[in-house]
Amino acid sequence: MLSYKRYTVFAIVFVMVLFLLQTNVFAQKKCIFFSTQAPEEDRDKPLVTKLSETYTVEVYSIDDLGGWVDSTLLHEYDFAFVSESIASARGGGLKGGPIPVFNMELWGSKWDIMGWVPYNWNPDYYGTTGDTENKVMIMDGSHPLAAGFFTGAEVEIVTPIAGSGALTYSVPQIEIIQIGVLSADPNKTIVFGVEAGTVLYNDVNTIDGSLVSENRIACVGVMAGLNGNITDDGWKLIHAGIDWITEGGASAVESESNLTPSEFRLEQNYPNPFNPSTSIRFTLKEAGNVTLKVFDLLGNEVATLIDGDYKSIGSHTVNFDAHNLTSGVYFYKLESGNFSAIKKMSLVK
């Protein structure tokens, strides 16, 4: 009788294992890895090797794909990983996030690649940091993208190499989840997320609601030449980003955006004083029409940052670029339903 029961238990366990395998419970997430370089390029190897410990990775160079990222190919994969900035004429298939995307070099912020900044000839919205500028300050330790690092923590993402830019930065002109800014210059964002449903700059360089991101996108701005120098802390941020865009794994901290907020809230802009841009964060208790406007000391409206419906509750961050304004004190006002709040900020040029 004991032997019969033992075999029965073994049989049940065997059937359960087969079921789990057939339903892909044990399957690794499948990643398509893009670079403008050939797959055997040395600077990609550290990334591919590390990612392959956790994910199934298939590497493509742009030349493998006939010089163009075709969005129809992407849907075979759980997420895309872009190690190096793709030229404007080649990367359009990633725009709008047809699948979740993890992005490294942040030159891809361009309006015609990822759609986060407007068309311009000046590197005002993206660029490379100095060779010793390898640390970021965490702005929102409550979010899963922060990988458990607390607000205000200074994190070394890469070990720098003399004479080589360490990180890449962006100054997005869309709504982002700002996680880490360059410690040496808080106006430059290094680690951030773009939530699904975010309005982007479209193919005619307009942000008018006609193009929104279909999936989440996460970014950690590391120069491709330093892929082999990413620190353990840098990899924590990368893995947190992949978990977030694919909604996989338990986070070290619980996101405020995953909780039901108990109140509306408008926070102090950061940095403050600022020059020429700053970030404004606010929390919505419920969906509805939202306006966020900036006024001078005389009460004149100088900028409208938001005027429209928000369907997602929780925390949101907006960037305010004041390069066309003079130094002085300004006020920003948030209104949503019966809620209204005003805070003061200082522009110092």
N, C-alpha and C positions, 0 to 999 in steps of 0.2 A: 504493500500500500504506500509506503514512504517513497519507494522508487517511482511509483506511478505519479505521485504528486510532484516529485522533483522534475520529471520529464514534462509534466503539464506546465509547470512554471517556466522551464526553459523554452517550451514551444510558444508560450505567450510572449515572453521577452523577445524571441526571434521574430515573431510577427510584428511586434511593435517597432523593432529596429528597421525592418523592411519598410514599414509604413512611413517612418520618419525620413528614411533615405529617399523614398519615392516622392515625398512631398517637399524635398529640398530643405528640410529643417537644418541639416548639417552643411548645406551648401554655402560656400564662400560668396561674398558679393563679387560681382564681375565688373572689372574696371577697364575702360579703354584709356590708354595712356598716350597723350599727344605731345609731340615736340616738333619744333621746326628742324631739328637735327635728326640724323639717322639713328635708328634704334641702338646701334653699338656705340654711340657717342659716350665718351667716358663720363661726362658730367651728369648723364641721365642714370647711369648704373646704380649709384647710391640710392636714388629714389625708387627705382624698379625693384632692387633687392629688398629694401625695407618694406615696401608696399606688398611685395609678394609673400611676406610672412603672414599677412592677414587677409589679403584679397587675391582673387584670380586676375592677373594683370596681362593684358594684351597690348603690345607696344606698336604704335604706328608713327611714322614720320609723315609730314605733310606730303612729301613726294610720293610716299606709298599710296596716297589717296588721290593722286593726280593733281596735287597742288591745291586741294580744296577740302574743307571739312563738310561732308555731306550729312545733314541731320538725319537722313533716313537710316544711316548706318548705326547711329547712336542708340537707337531703341533696343538693340540687342544686349545692352549693358545696364548695370545698376547705376553707374555714375561715370563721368569723364574726369580725368586728371590732366591738367595742362601744366607742364613743367616750365615752358618757355613761351614768351609772348609770340603770338601768331600774327603775321603780317595782315594788315587791314584787308587786302584783297583775297585773303585765304581763309579767314576765320569766321565768316558770316554764319556758318552752319551752327555755331554755338550760341549765337545771339538769341536771347529770349529763353535760354535754359530749357531746350527740348528734353533734356534729362538733367538730373542734379550734376553740378559742375564744381570741382575744386580747382582753384586758380592760384598759380604762384606769381610769376612776374606780372606786375600790375599795369604794364603798358597796355594790356588788353582792356583797360577801362574805356578805351576810345568808343565814341558813339557808334562807329561802324563795326566794332568787334563785339563788345559786351553791352554797350549802350548806357554806360554809367556817367559819362561826362559829355558835354557838347563838343562839336567840332571846333578846333582851334589850332593855330600854328605854334602856340607857345606851350611849353611844358608846365603850365600852371596847375594842371589837374593830375598829373602823374609824372614820375621820374625816378631817379636813383639816389639813394642816400650816400653819404661819405663812407670811406672805407673803414672808419672806426665806429660808425653809427649802427650798432647791431642790436640795440636794446629797445624794447617797447614798454610803454606804461599801460597797464590794464585799466580800461575805463568802466567796464561793467562786469564785475566778478560774479554777478548773479546768473549770467547767461551760460548755457552749455558750451558755447563757442570759446569761453574763457578757460576751459579745461580745468576748472577748480582753482585757478589763480585769483586772489582776492583783488578787489578794486584798489588801485593805487600801487599794486605790485609792479616792480620793474623786472622784466623777463629778457634774458639773453637768448635770442633765437638762433643765431649762428656765431661761430668763431670767426672773427674777421681775418682777412688776408690783406696785407699792406698793398696799397695801390689798386685795390679792386673794390668797387661799390658793394656793400654788404647786403642791403635790402632795397626793395622797390616800394614806392608809396603811391597812394591815390588820394584825391580830394573829390569824392563822388558828389555829383549834383543831383542825386536821386535819394530816396529814403533808404537808409542802410541801418544795420545793427552794428554800431561802432564798438569794437572790443578792445583794440590796442592801437595806440598812436606812437609815433616815434618819440622816444624820451627827449631827444634833443630839439624836437620841433613838434609840439602837439597838434599843429595844423595838418600834419601829414599822417594819414591813416594807413596802418600796416596790416592789421587783422580786422576783418569785418565780414558780415554776412548780408546777403540779399534775400529777403523772404519771397516765397512764391506769391505772385499777384502784384509785385512791385512794378510801378509804371517806369518804363525805360525810354531813352531817346530812340526814336524810330529811324527808318532808313532815309528820311528827309531831315534828320537832325532836329526833330521836334519832340518835346515831351508833352503829349496831348492825350494820353490814355489809349492810343491805338495799338500800343505794344506793351505787354506786361510779361514778366518772367513766369514761365510755366512751372518751374521748379526752384528749389532753394539753390543758392550758390554761396560758397565759402571761400575766403581768400586769406592767405598768409604770404606776404610779399617778400620772397627770397630770390636773390639773383641766381640765375641758373649756374653760374660758375662756382657758387658756394653750396651746391646741393650736398656735397660730401662733408660740409662743415656744419650741418644742422645739428643743434644741441638736443639733448633729451627733452628739454623744455619746449624747444621748437617742434619736436615730433609730437609732443602732447597736444599742442595747438592744432597740428595737422590732423591727427586722429580724431580730435574733438570735432573738427570741421567736417570730416567725412561722416562721422556718426550723425551729426546734425542734418546734413543734406540728405542722407539716406534714412533718417529717423531710426538709426540702429543703435543698440547698446545703451546701457545706463550711464547717465552723466554723473560727474563728480559733484555737481550742484544742480539744483532744480531751477529751471528757467522761470523768471517772473512772468514771461509771456505765456507759459503753460498753466499759470495759475489764474483764477478769476479775480481780478483786482477789485478791491473794496471801495476804491475812490478814484476820481480823476486827480491828476497831479501834473504840475508844470515844474520842472527842475531848473536850477541855475545853469546857464550856458557854460561850456568849457571849451577852450580856456577863456578866462575873463580876468583882466582885459585881454583883447585879442587883436590880431592884425594878420591878414585881412579877413580870415574866416574863423568861424566858431561852430560848435555843435549844440543843438538844443534838443533836450530829451523830454518827453512827456508820456503820461500813462492815461489810457482811455478805459473807463469802467464799462462802457457800452458802445456799440457801434452807432454811427450817426454822422451828421455833417460837422466838419471840423474846420476852423479857420485859425491861422497863426500869422499874425501881422506884426511888422516892426514900425515904430513911430519915433520921431525925433522929440526933443524937449518941448517943442511948441505944439505937439500933438499931431503933426503932419505925418501921414502914412508914407513911409519910404520904401516898403517892400511887403509883398504878400508871399509868404512861404508855403502856405497850404490854404486851399479853399475848395473843399469837396467832401464827398462821403468816404468814411473809413469803415470797412466791414470787419476788420480785425481789432479785437480789444487787446489790452496789454501795453507794453512799452514800445515806443517809436522814437527814432532819432532823425533830425533834419539838420542839414548843413546850411549855414547862412554865410554867404560871400559878400563882404562889404567893401570890395576894392574900389567901388565908384562913390563911396561916401567919405565925408571928411571926419577927422577925429572928433570924438565927443561922446556924450552919454545918450543912449537910446533905450527904448522900452520895447519888449515883445509881449504880445497879448494872445493867449489861447482861449478860444471859445468853442464849446461843444454842448448843445442842449442848454440846460440851465447853468452849466459850469462856465466860469470865467476867471482867469488869473493873469496877473501882470508881473513881470520881473524886469529889473534894470541890468544893462550891460554897458561896457565901456570899450569903445574903439580907439586904439592908440596907434598912430602911424608915425 
